[in-house]
Amino acid sequence: MEIRPAESSETSQCPPLGMESHKIESDQLSASSMSQYRFAPQRARLNMQGSEDEDNMRGGAWCANSEDRIHWFEIDARRDTEFTGVITQGRDSLNESDFVTSYYLAFSNDSREWTTIHDGYLFFGNSDMDTPVMNQLAEPVVARYIRIIPQSWNGSLCMRLEVLGCPLPDPADVQYRQNEVTPVDYLKFKHHSYSEMVALMKSVHEECPNITSLYSLGRSSKGREIMAMVISGNPTEHEIGEPELRFTAGIHGNEAVGREMLLLLMQYLCKEYKDRNPRAQQLVEGIRIHLVPSVNPDGHEEAFEVGPELSSWTTGHFTNDGFDIFQNFPDLNNILWDAEDKGMVPKLTPNHHVPIPDNLETNSSIAVETRAIISWMRSHPFVLGANFQGGETIVAYPYDSLRLNKPDEARVIADESLFRWLAVSYASTHLTMTHNYLSSCHGDTAAGGLGIVNRAKWKPITGSMNDFSYLHTNCFELSIFLGCDKFPHQSELAYEWEKNREAMLIFMEQVNRGIRGIVKDQQGNPIGNATISVEGINHDVTTAPTGDYWRLLNPGEYRVTARAEGFSPVTKLCVVGYQSGATACSFNLAKSNWDRIKQVRSCQTVL
């Protein structure tokens, strides 16, 4: 066969075809053999994670049958493609060190006749199992099929890979391309370094100074500011009756999609508000929105310097001090669950605002970034939050933890139906998240067709940000995993924005789902730290210092009680409808006469 060089004389750098992102589908992959089914060709995706679970074994690579003499791995691009390079990686394994050290590349137009390029030029592969290694072609090659032909390897013949290529235009797709959504022209789709991110946030603030404010949660272990932007009609202070919402990203520094989505969201809300978009105006004027695009700025910078193509599964995942921020919070779950088992909840131990153990300040296992987040959580009356992560395409809701003494027992969270609704509101609006019913990015999620999962039944962890938020504050927090490829090529960012834009807006609007109100005394003074209880839901919330509260609830009728120390409790029937907007449900509490009654009883006893 004849292999065509690319028409351009200059070597181009094409983006990944989509092994890691799953844009390349499993039926496009084939191989000469496989050692066993768990190491099938579909396991050859870059950064594919294996499993040590004996009941659900999944290999961390494609591995060939060692008895065969000739080995190859083949990708059908399904159309003529300008191939420019290959990225390889070894097998993900705790105990083995398997990787390909050299290989040939061959190309075909029909998968029958193959041409090995450069007269059998040998490409050097990996020297360990984790670090991705890129080999670029001296000249791009146009073909439909590509084969990687391993020649030498360490341990067993196992590999993961990504292919760089530019699909050539297909005349049959002209009509389809005309119907594609064109991103708005004022948004710039690129990955930002830490300094570029800060500069962009400052530029958005300068463009919309009346509705934005910049502040810092604190500093990372390397001294970088953890920057946040508030977007609101009155951004510098809490307004009575206005709920506060937070989006965070970059908890793991190499999970870049969330960072860029929040930077785009800042620009979008600023511009659309200025252009008097009614929906944007309602969001900005009705909610105090906090956006933190890089919670782990040290990890962010480490991953950015390596770049999207060569950033491995763990590059920048941890803080500079080696902490995984998301699961670095005090474990409050088992404190509450032990109290529940002893019958102490809620009369002796509250079912909300579980106190942090006394050793927080001296606990060296809590990262400085985590401390900053905890302080931030406690400083604002957040109602709803989401943290954007990567490596999967799913929304995970709490509880995230299993019981320490009964690891097979998952506790159902008191607000299970509400959390499921919040998760569905994002997943069902996202353009592709509900498509993962066939399998997850790594073949281990039975999520059904909704694109949601309970974290404790999926990948349980202790000390999660979500569980801490629910048990220590009023805020309902979920994790939104935005894609298999944690750090995609920037050419994918426009499509990522289209997939997530409406889902982010819809999720933000859920902050007004339920009831809201103000608790005051009979003189009209606000009562802070009053408890709001909903009959049948064993989880209370408290009022802000300004006396206002928000209680997220699904539609229905609820008996709601407001309590405060020194006051008589008041119970009301509050109805949550299906229309948009929270139902007003305020309380006026009278001073308790309990002290006077005790005095009277005391006198009667003496007589």
VEXMAR-156153 format. One line per field, with one value per residue (C-alpha): residue number from 1; residue in three letters; z, x, y. Coordinates in Angstrom, 3 decimals. Layout:
<nodes>
nr = (NUM:...) .
rest = (Ala:...) .
zz = (Z:...) .
xx = (X:...) .
yy = (Y:...) .
</nodes>
This chain:
<nodes>
nr = (1:2:3:4:5:6:7:8:9:10:11:12:13:14:15:16:17:18:19:20:21:22:23:24:25:26:27:28:29:30:31:32:33:34:35:36:37:38:39:40:41:42:43:44:45:46:47:48:49:50:51:52:53:54:55:56:57:58:59:60:61:62:63:64:65:66:67:68:69:70:71:72:73:74:75:76:77:78:79:80:81:82:83:84:85:86:87:88:89:90:91:92:93:94:95:96:97:98:99:100:101:102:103:104:105:106:107:108:109:110:111:112:113:114:115:116:117:118:119:120:121:122:123:124:125:126:127:128:129:130:131:132:133:134:135:136:137:138:139:140:141:142:143:144:145:146:147:148:149:150:151:152:153:154:155:156:157:158:159:160:161:162:163:164:165:166:167:168:169:170:171:172:173:174:175:176:177:178:179:180:181:182:183:184:185:186:187:188:189:190:191:192:193:194:195:196:197:198:199:200:201:202:203:204:205:206:207:208:209:210:211:212:213:214:215:216:217:218:219:220:221:222:223:224:225:226:227:228:229:230:231:232:233:234:235:236:237:238:239:240:241:242:243:244:245:246:247:248:249:250:251:252:253:254:255:256:257:258:259:260:261:262:263:264:265:266:267:268:269:270:271:272:273:274:275:276:277:278:279:280:281:282:283:284:285:286:287:288:289:290:291:292:293:294:295:296:297:298:299:300:301:302:303:304:305:306:307:308:309:310:311:312:313:314:315:316:317:318:319:320:321:322:323:324:325:326:327:328:329:330:331:332:333:334:335:336:337:338:339:340:341:342:343:344:345:346:347:348:349:350:351:352:353:354:355:356:357:358:359:360:361:362:363:364:365:366:367:368:369:370:371:372:373:374:375:376:377:378:379:380:381:382:383:384:385:386:387:388:389:390:391:392:393:394:395:396:397:398:399:400:401:402:403:404:405:406:407:408:409:410:411:412:413:414:415:416:417:418:419:420:421:422:423:424:425:426:427:428:429:430:431:432:433:434:435:436:437:438:439:440:441:442:443:444:445:446:447:448:449:450:451:452:453:454:455:456:457:458:459:460:461:462:463:464:465:466:467:468:469:470:471:472:473:474:475:476:477:478:479:480:481:482:483:484:485:486:487:488:489:490:491:492:493:494:495:496:497:498:499:500:501:502:503:504:505:506:507:508:509:510:511:512:513:514:515:516:517:518:519:520:521:522:523:524:525:526:527:528:529:530:531:532:533:534:535:536:537:538:539:540:541:542:543:544:545:546:547:548:549:550:551:552:553:554:555:556:557:558:559:560:561:562:563:564:565:566:567:568:569:570:571:572:573:574:575:576:577:578:579:580:581:582:583:584:585:586:587:588:589:590:591:592:593:594:595:596:597:598:599:600:601:602:603:604:605:606:607) .
rest = (Met:Glu:Ile:Arg:Pro:Ala:Glu:Ser:Ser:Glu:Thr:Ser:Gln:Cys:Pro:Pro:Leu:Gly:Met:Glu:Ser:His:Lys:Ile:Glu:Ser:Asp:Gln:Leu:Ser:Ala:Ser:Ser:Met:Ser:Gln:Tyr:Arg:Phe:Ala:Pro:Gln:Arg:Ala:Arg:Leu:Asn:Met:Gln:Gly:Ser:Glu:Asp:Glu:Asp:Asn:Met:Arg:Gly:Gly:Ala:Trp:Cys:Ala:Asn:Ser:Glu:Asp:Arg:Ile:His:Trp:Phe:Glu:Ile:Asp:Ala:Arg:Arg:Asp:Thr:Glu:Phe:Thr:Gly:Val:Ile:Thr:Gln:Gly:Arg:Asp:Ser:Leu:Asn:Glu:Ser:Asp:Phe:Val:Thr:Ser:Tyr:Tyr:Leu:Ala:Phe:Ser:Asn:Asp:Ser:Arg:Glu:Trp:Thr:Thr:Ile:His:Asp:Gly:Tyr:Leu:Phe:Phe:Gly:Asn:Ser:Asp:Met:Asp:Thr:Pro:Val:Met:Asn:Gln:Leu:Ala:Glu:Pro:Val:Val:Ala:Arg:Tyr:Ile:Arg:Ile:Ile:Pro:Gln:Ser:Trp:Asn:Gly:Ser:Leu:Cys:Met:Arg:Leu:Glu:Val:Leu:Gly:Cys:Pro:Leu:Pro:Asp:Pro:Ala:Asp:Val:Gln:Tyr:Arg:Gln:Asn:Glu:Val:Thr:Pro:Val:Asp:Tyr:Leu:Lys:Phe:Lys:His:His:Ser:Tyr:Ser:Glu:Met:Val:Ala:Leu:Met:Lys:Ser:Val:His:Glu:Glu:Cys:Pro:Asn:Ile:Thr:Ser:Leu:Tyr:Ser:Leu:Gly:Arg:Ser:Ser:Lys:Gly:Arg:Glu:Ile:Met:Ala:Met:Val:Ile:Ser:Gly:Asn:Pro:Thr:Glu:His:Glu:Ile:Gly:Glu:Pro:Glu:Leu:Arg:Phe:Thr:Ala:Gly:Ile:His:Gly:Asn:Glu:Ala:Val:Gly:Arg:Glu:Met:Leu:Leu:Leu:Leu:Met:Gln:Tyr:Leu:Cys:Lys:Glu:Tyr:Lys:Asp:Arg:Asn:Pro:Arg:Ala:Gln:Gln:Leu:Val:Glu:Gly:Ile:Arg:Ile:His:Leu:Val:Pro:Ser:Val:Asn:Pro:Asp:Gly:His:Glu:Glu:Ala:Phe:Glu:Val:Gly:Pro:Glu:Leu:Ser:Ser:Trp:Thr:Thr:Gly:His:Phe:Thr:Asn:Asp:Gly:Phe:Asp:Ile:Phe:Gln:Asn:Phe:Pro:Asp:Leu:Asn:Asn:Ile:Leu:Trp:Asp:Ala:Glu:Asp:Lys:Gly:Met:Val:Pro:Lys:Leu:Thr:Pro:Asn:His:His:Val:Pro:Ile:Pro:Asp:Asn:Leu:Glu:Thr:Asn:Ser:Ser:Ile:Ala:Val:Glu:Thr:Arg:Ala:Ile:Ile:Ser:Trp:Met:Arg:Ser:His:Pro:Phe:Val:Leu:Gly:Ala:Asn:Phe:Gln:Gly:Gly:Glu:Thr:Ile:Val:Ala:Tyr:Pro:Tyr:Asp:Ser:Leu:Arg:Leu:Asn:Lys:Pro:Asp:Glu:Ala:Arg:Val:Ile:Ala:Asp:Glu:Ser:Leu:Phe:Arg:Trp:Leu:Ala:Val:Ser:Tyr:Ala:Ser:Thr:His:Leu:Thr:Met:Thr:His:Asn:Tyr:Leu:Ser:Ser:Cys:His:Gly:Asp:Thr:Ala:Ala:Gly:Gly:Leu:Gly:Ile:Val:Asn:Arg:Ala:Lys:Trp:Lys:Pro:Ile:Thr:Gly:Ser:Met:Asn:Asp:Phe:Ser:Tyr:Leu:His:Thr:Asn:Cys:Phe:Glu:Leu:Ser:Ile:Phe:Leu:Gly:Cys:Asp:Lys:Phe:Pro:His:Gln:Ser:Glu:Leu:Ala:Tyr:Glu:Trp:Glu:Lys:Asn:Arg:Glu:Ala:Met:Leu:Ile:Phe:Met:Glu:Gln:Val:Asn:Arg:Gly:Ile:Arg:Gly:Ile:Val:Lys:Asp:Gln:Gln:Gly:Asn:Pro:Ile:Gly:Asn:Ala:Thr:Ile:Ser:Val:Glu:Gly:Ile:Asn:His:Asp:Val:Thr:Thr:Ala:Pro:Thr:Gly:Asp:Tyr:Trp:Arg:Leu:Leu:Asn:Pro:Gly:Glu:Tyr:Arg:Val:Thr:Ala:Arg:Ala:Glu:Gly:Phe:Ser:Pro:Val:Thr:Lys:Leu:Cys:Val:Val:Gly:Tyr:Gln:Ser:Gly:Ala:Thr:Ala:Cys:Ser:Phe:Asn:Leu:Ala:Lys:Ser:Asn:Trp:Asp:Arg:Ile:Lys:Gln:Val:Arg:Ser:Cys:Gln:Thr:Val:Leu) .
zz = (0.000:-0.350:2.765:2.057:3.825:5.095:2.559:4.936:4.841:8.495:11.224:12.999:16.556:16.437:19.579:21.046:19.050:22.262:23.762:27.251:26.798:25.281:22.119:20.479:21.181:22.247:18.924:17.224:19.159:18.386:19.147:18.115:21.395:25.066:28.089:29.610:29.327:32.065:29.864:26.709:24.061:25.549:28.649:26.612:27.185:28.559:32.366:32.555:36.192:37.182:40.133:42.871:43.770:43.471:42.788:39.994:38.477:35.816:34.257:34.138:30.511:27.421:27.875:25.069:25.199:25.980:23.872:20.633:18.536:16.821:18.761:17.664:18.863:16.269:16.196:13.489:13.251:11.027:8.568:6.950:9.683:9.809:12.477:14.191:17.252:19.912:23.720:25.606:29.228:31.156:33.103:36.183:38.910:42.590:42.323:38.743:36.553:32.994:30.133:26.478:25.892:22.063:19.180:15.459:13.915:10.876:8.931:6.601:4.557:4.706:7.689:5.298:3.701:6.187:5.793:8.585:8.514:8.117:6.972:10.344:12.507:16.151:18.633:22.221:24.741:28.498:31.293:34.034:34.179:35.037:33.147:29.705:26.873:23.642:20.261:17.440:13.799:11.745:9.109:9.662:7.979:6.493:6.883:8.516:10.675:12.945:14.570:17.454:17.121:20.392:20.024:23.593:27.039:30.751:32.606:30.641:27.352:28.632:27.526:27.661:24.970:23.252:19.571:18.267:15.051:13.048:11.319:7.767:6.750:5.492:2.812:4.192:7.472:5.995:7.001:10.493:10.972:9.954:12.806:15.448:18.306:17.868:21.188:22.036:20.575:23.717:25.532:25.083:25.338:26.675:29.699:32.208:34.376:37.941:37.094:33.966:36.032:38.568:35.767:34.122:37.393:37.865:34.323:34.899:38.105:36.231:33.559:36.099:39.294:40.549:40.683:41.412:44.246:44.615:47.844:49.083:51.175:52.388:51.083:49.862:51.426:48.791:49.489:46.541:47.213:46.904:44.928:44.937:43.083:44.372:41.802:43.212:43.121:46.342:46.189:49.256:51.932:52.737:52.075:54.342:52.497:49.726:49.599:49.083:46.701:45.981:43.106:43.691:41.303:41.146:44.411:42.450:40.387:37.207:36.957:34.720:33.177:36.307:36.607:33.063:33.402:36.408:34.633:31.679:33.990:35.503:32.062:30.951:33.958:33.751:30.035:30.031:33.045:31.326:28.218:30.400:29.868:32.183:33.407:34.200:35.996:38.100:39.072:39.924:41.820:43.598:44.697:46.172:44.007:45.129:42.493:43.452:40.297:41.913:45.471:45.084:43.245:43.851:42.203:39.483:38.563:38.639:36.229:33.990:33.543:32.409:30.088:29.080:26.942:29.449:32.744:34.364:36.629:39.739:38.436:40.708:42.331:45.831:47.592:47.842:51.271:49.850:50.932:48.930:49.954:49.148:51.735:54.261:56.423:60.010:60.087:61.615:60.204:62.758:65.622:64.609:63.802:67.161:68.906:66.862:67.824:71.496:71.118:71.848:68.652:68.623:72.319:73.653:70.441:67.617:64.120:62.569:63.064:64.554:66.390:65.104:67.448:69.673:68.100:64.729:65.244:66.262:63.923:61.472:59.185:58.137:55.172:55.268:52.232:54.071:57.079:54.781:53.262:56.687:57.826:54.598:55.002:58.495:57.435:54.960:55.170:52.179:51.170:48.174:46.713:44.175:43.671:40.119:39.689:36.832:35.791:35.552:34.061:36.883:39.835:43.245:46.280:50.003:52.207:50.879:53.872:55.268:58.994:60.314:62.480:59.916:56.502:54.668:56.059:54.158:56.039:54.001:54.315:55.838:52.713:50.269:47.934:47.824:47.080:44.300:42.825:42.972:41.290:38.591:37.959:36.810:35.178:33.127:31.840:30.954:27.273:27.712:31.399:31.231:28.355:30.789:31.455:29.504:31.729:33.430:32.310:34.074:33.911:37.580:37.964:37.924:37.718:35.726:33.124:35.372:35.519:39.336:42.094:45.879:46.680:49.626:47.378:44.604:45.912:49.644:51.372:54.898:55.741:52.530:51.873:51.075:54.302:56.384:54.721:55.414:59.007:60.138:58.137:56.446:52.976:50.775:48.711:45.802:43.586:39.840:37.739:34.354:32.153:31.714:30.570:33.570:31.521:27.921:25.033:24.944:21.618:23.679:26.010:23.772:23.655:27.407:27.913:25.738:27.683:31.097:30.680:31.060:33.743:35.852:35.508:36.319:39.368:40.627:40.360:42.712:45.623:45.664:45.951:49.319:52.052:53.272:55.936:58.876:62.551:64.807:68.355:69.103:68.992:65.419:66.265:64.232:66.106:64.944:65.386:65.736:64.724:61.868:62.058:59.421:60.705:59.206:58.148:60.795:59.861:60.962:59.721:61.625:60.964:59.978:62.404:60.524:61.400:57.846:56.800:53.766:53.895:50.618:50.159:47.390:46.701:49.434:52.748:55.768:59.480:60.274:63.771:64.755:68.105:69.909:73.400:75.724:73.357:72.987:69.797:66.996:64.433:61.046:58.029:55.061:51.520:48.813:45.330:41.917:40.741:40.825:43.939:47.596:49.767:52.423:55.910:58.645:62.419:65.335:68.631:72.073:75.112:77.137:80.514:81.680:84.258:85.888:85.913:87.640:90.279:90.926:91.229:93.590:95.850:95.817:96.868:99.839:100.995) .
xx = (0.000:0.998:1.208:0.540:2.528:0.568:0.142:1.735:5.512:5.679:5.300:2.040:1.086:-2.332:-4.394:-5.111:-7.596:-9.320:-8.005:-8.055:-11.235:-13.070:-13.793:-12.198:-14.704:-13.876:-14.860:-12.153:-9.466:-7.985:-4.818:-2.868:-3.790:-4.441:-3.086:-6.587:-9.888:-9.096:-6.199:-8.287:-7.520:-10.020:-7.786:-4.999:-6.209:-3.703:-4.021:-6.407:-6.602:-6.535:-8.231:-7.052:-10.620:-10.759:-14.497:-14.176:-10.725:-9.823:-6.409:-4.474:-3.358:-3.581:-1.305:-0.412:-0.269:3.357:3.246:2.693:5.715:4.269:2.490:0.568:-2.071:-4.343:-6.593:-9.160:-9.613:-12.684:-11.574:-8.419:-6.367:-3.131:-1.169:1.576:2.638:2.098:2.189:2.865:2.695:3.188:0.690:-1.010:-0.152:0.763:3.083:4.351:6.557:5.418:6.120:7.161:10.658:10.663:8.223:7.641:4.744:2.828:-0.046:-2.740:-5.677:-7.564:-6.145:-4.733:-1.672:0.654:3.644:6.162:7.373:10.949:12.138:11.457:12.524:12.548:10.810:12.008:9.221:8.981:11.507:8.870:5.202:3.676:5.444:3.928:6.487:5.691:7.209:6.415:6.707:9.330:6.618:2.866:1.326:-2.170:-3.934:-6.991:-5.346:-2.317:-0.492:1.945:4.273:6.189:9.746:11.060:9.559:10.208:8.339:5.228:4.216:1.674:0.956:-1.401:-1.351:-2.743:-2.438:-2.066:-3.895:-6.024:-9.015:-9.302:-12.545:-15.237:-17.481:-20.391:-20.106:-20.670:-24.339:-23.488:-20.800:-23.236:-25.515:-22.780:-23.035:-20.599:-19.157:-19.673:-16.869:-15.846:-14.661:-11.050:-10.536:-7.074:-5.382:-4.123:-1.053:-1.467:-0.283:-2.458:-5.447:-4.941:-4.529:-7.758:-9.686:-8.410:-9.428:-12.978:-13.162:-11.995:-14.637:-17.441:-16.360:-19.901:-20.818:-17.462:-14.982:-11.675:-10.385:-8.097:-8.995:-5.386:-2.038:-0.839:2.160:4.363:2.829:0.436:-2.883:-5.993:-7.969:-11.749:-14.188:-17.589:-20.238:-23.340:-25.369:-23.613:-20.426:-18.586:-21.080:-23.832:-27.314:-30.121:-32.239:-29.708:-28.343:-24.629:-23.304:-19.805:-18.097:-14.559:-12.133:-8.518:-8.575:-6.295:-4.025:-4.063:-7.864:-7.921:-11.406:-13.093:-10.584:-11.234:-15.022:-15.044:-12.845:-15.218:-18.229:-16.790:-16.398:-19.820:-21.743:-19.893:-20.562:-24.126:-25.028:-23.675:-25.672:-28.824:-29.389:-32.438:-31.255:-27.753:-29.211:-31.466:-28.555:-26.211:-28.771:-30.409:-27.403:-24.006:-21.784:-18.255:-15.934:-12.563:-10.908:-7.712:-7.930:-4.530:-2.450:0.866:-0.428:-2.015:1.319:3.129:0.624:0.518:4.294:4.164:1.243:-1.933:-0.365:2.266:0.500:0.041:-2.773:-1.060:0.921:-0.103:-2.824:-1.489:-0.454:3.197:3.191:1.686:-1.956:-5.062:-7.164:-10.526:-10.104:-8.093:-10.969:-11.734:-13.794:-17.121:-19.146:-18.100:-18.536:-22.179:-22.828:-21.468:-23.725:-26.695:-25.958:-26.005:-29.374:-27.863:-29.093:-30.633:-31.407:-27.829:-25.826:-27.070:-27.574:-25.912:-22.857:-20.941:-17.994:-14.453:-12.129:-10.093:-6.751:-7.452:-4.993:-2.160:-3.002:-0.099:-2.088:-4.382:-2.949:-2.662:-4.953:-7.549:-7.393:-7.999:-11.048:-12.481:-12.099:-13.749:-16.664:-17.312:-17.106:-20.007:-23.593:-23.176:-26.302:-25.154:-21.791:-20.059:-16.435:-15.358:-13.007:-11.853:-11.050:-14.707:-17.948:-20.459:-21.925:-21.212:-23.314:-22.714:-22.247:-18.762:-17.672:-18.303:-18.229:-14.746:-15.872:-18.386:-16.817:-19.518:-22.265:-23.182:-25.263:-27.984:-27.735:-30.772:-31.281:-30.851:-33.719:-32.617:-28.993:-30.145:-32.205:-29.246:-27.037:-29.617:-30.124:-26.502:-26.015:-29.212:-28.499:-24.880:-24.723:-23.055:-22.979:-25.968:-24.339:-22.103:-24.657:-22.548:-19.474:-17.382:-14.001:-12.350:-15.142:-16.099:-19.273:-22.800:-24.468:-27.534:-28.696:-28.775:-25.055:-25.097:-23.736:-23.535:-19.825:-19.865:-21.223:-18.761:-15.335:-15.697:-13.265:-12.957:-12.710:-14.184:-14.947:-18.573:-19.275:-17.528:-19.563:-22.855:-22.059:-20.297:-22.031:-25.374:-23.951:-24.991:-21.913:-21.495:-18.598:-18.960:-16.525:-16.206:-14.517:-12.193:-9.332:-8.316:-6.219:-7.511:-5.930:-7.099:-8.832:-11.419:-12.261:-14.877:-16.804:-16.363:-17.916:-20.885:-21.337:-21.235:-22.592:-26.289:-25.651:-23.755:-26.529:-29.256:-27.330:-26.886:-30.634:-31.252:-30.043:-33.589:-35.239:-36.973:-37.775:-36.128:-36.896:-35.757:-36.016:-36.631:-37.684:-40.900:-39.046:-37.919:-34.308:-32.699:-31.808:-28.561:-27.721:-31.384:-32.083:-34.443:-35.795:-37.877:-40.064:-38.996:-35.522:-32.886:-30.665:-31.127:-29.714:-29.061:-29.657:-26.882:-25.857:-28.335:-31.183:-31.801:-31.781:-32.271:-33.360:-33.077:-36.080:-37.906:-41.557:-43.978:-45.578:-43.274:-43.719:-40.876:-39.799:-37.582:-35.766:-33.353:-31.928:-34.083:-37.080:-40.168:-40.087:-42.558:-43.779:-45.308:-46.552:-44.449:-45.379:-42.716:-44.172:-42.829:-42.489:-39.097:-38.056:-37.921:-41.050:-40.963:-41.237:-40.215:-40.577:-41.106:-40.050:-41.240:-38.981:-39.371:-41.107:-39.247:-37.135:-40.244:-41.965:-38.960:-39.077:-42.778:-42.197:-39.328:-41.536:-44.275:-41.775:-40.629:-44.213) .
yy = (0.000:3.648:5.777:9.430:12.120:15.107:17.918:20.438:20.431:21.413:18.807:19.606:18.796:17.177:16.619:13.169:11.129:10.075:6.850:8.369:10.388:7.373:9.335:6.301:3.536:0.009:-1.544:0.539:-1.333:-4.742:-6.660:-9.734:-11.457:-10.873:-12.692:-12.898:-11.056:-8.536:-7.325:-6.966:-4.283:-1.808:-1.662:-0.011:3.539:6.051:6.352:3.384:2.290:-1.354:-3.013:-5.321:-6.245:-10.034:-9.920:-7.382:-7.735:-5.169:-4.964:-1.726:-2.162:-4.329:-7.343:-9.738:-13.527:-14.331:-17.505:-15.575:-14.613:-11.544:-8.811:-5.730:-3.295:-1.670:1.404:2.053:5.823:5.181:7.857:9.159:10.754:12.700:10.827:12.834:10.858:8.223:8.406:5.170:4.107:0.863:-1.203:0.246:-2.252:-2.286:-5.281:-5.607:-3.430:-4.101:-1.710:-1.678:-0.307:-0.185:-0.545:-0.059:1.879:0.654:2.198:0.942:2.151:-1.162:-3.134:-5.760:-4.177:-2.500:-0.234:0.189:3.772:4.967:1.532:-0.035:2.896:1.774:4.059:3.995:3.557:3.589:3.232:2.845:1.904:5.313:8.114:8.793:9.003:10.838:9.982:12.392:11.402:13.188:13.645:13.198:10.148:10.026:6.676:5.119:2.451:2.552:-0.358:-0.310:-3.312:-3.920:-5.179:-5.237:-4.919:-5.109:-7.868:-8.807:-7.190:-4.655:-1.103:1.856:4.498:7.564:8.468:12.010:12.710:15.140:13.502:14.805:16.540:14.209:15.736:13.733:15.626:19.102:19.231:17.956:20.578:23.312:22.246:22.221:24.711:27.573:28.778:32.426:34.503:36.418:33.267:32.174:28.439:27.664:26.145:28.701:28.583:29.814:33.338:33.430:32.298:35.093:37.630:36.467:36.694:40.242:41.168:39.856:41.910:45.013:44.450:43.905:45.685:46.211:42.528:40.847:40.745:38.885:37.413:34.640:31.600:31.479:30.307:26.928:25.212:26.915:30.323:30.654:32.366:30.180:32.734:33.084:35.289:36.360:37.215:38.901:42.085:43.079:40.989:42.261:41.234:38.792:40.130:38.956:36.405:35.761:32.198:31.588:28.955:27.682:25.914:24.640:22.977:21.934:19.991:17.681:19.891:17.791:17.749:20.780:20.772:22.108:24.948:26.090:25.695:28.046:30.591:30.460:30.738:33.946:35.481:34.281:35.677:38.985:39.484:38.170:40.316:43.414:42.485:42.251:38.536:37.976:34.596:35.843:38.857:36.635:34.390:37.250:39.320:36.393:34.314:35.121:32.904:31.933:30.422:28.884:27.489:26.148:24.848:23.155:25.789:23.987:20.808:22.927:24.469:21.109:19.538:22.621:22.587:18.942:19.687:17.863:15.139:13.995:14.661:11.260:10.082:11.472:14.473:17.351:15.241:15.873:19.062:19.991:18.295:15.097:15.425:14.537:17.541:15.982:13.209:15.229:16.509:15.437:12.251:13.315:10.419:7.848:10.337:10.845:7.194:6.000:8.507:7.273:3.665:4.677:6.456:9.864:11.601:14.154:14.770:14.509:14.764:16.993:15.566:18.606:20.821:17.913:19.503:19.087:17.155:19.455:18.568:20.212:23.063:20.741:17.876:17.646:15.330:18.204:20.154:23.935:24.043:21.939:24.263:27.223:25.516:24.658:28.260:29.426:27.002:28.340:31.987:31.993:30.675:28.356:26.463:24.429:23.495:21.287:20.346:19.580:16.631:14.402:10.847:9.794:11.118:11.003:12.923:11.383:12.264:11.554:9.765:9.112:7.033:3.558:2.772:2.057:-0.866:-2.138:-1.449:-3.383:-1.155:2.002:4.562:6.237:9.994:11.716:13.825:10.932:11.890:15.518:14.637:12.327:15.171:17.561:14.952:14.255:17.978:18.231:14.834:14.922:18.433:17.673:16.720:13.310:12.329:10.022:8.122:6.223:3.482:0.989:1.360:3.960:5.238:2.297:-0.245:-0.161:1.909:0.517:3.911:3.016:5.508:8.562:9.353:9.495:7.278:7.151:7.507:5.080:2.319:3.154:4.196:4.850:7.186:8.585:12.270:13.629:17.272:16.378:14.507:17.164:19.902:18.129:17.188:20.378:23.117:23.822:23.242:20.322:19.411:16.957:15.862:16.305:14.270:15.943:13.351:10.397:12.624:14.719:17.133:17.181:19.018:22.626:21.983:20.045:22.941:24.568:21.289:20.805:24.241:23.318:20.090:21.769:25.306:24.597:21.964:24.513:27.080:24.549:23.341:26.901:27.463:24.509:26.665:28.084:24.665:24.278:26.798:29.965:32.507:34.606:33.733:36.756:37.482:39.381:42.685:41.959:41.175:38.385:35.191:33.644:29.936:28.969:25.366:24.531:20.973:19.193:16.362:13.030:14.195:13.563:16.490:20.089:23.386:26.600:30.276:32.654:35.433:37.633:35.249:34.012:30.360:28.130:24.527:22.592:20.289:18.480:19.442:18.403:19.413:19.643:20.305:22.676:23.710:26.625:26.398:28.719:28.758:30.869:30.830:28.654:26.531:27.224:24.679:25.525:23.631:24.740:23.706:23.390:23.571:22.630:26.215:27.904:29.775:28.791:28.976:31.701:30.212:32.666:32.401:34.791:33.224:34.320:34.305:31.125:31.267:28.178:30.057:31.586:28.199:26.655:29.407:28.777:25.020:25.650:27.772:25.115:22.470:24.571:25.090) .
</nodes>
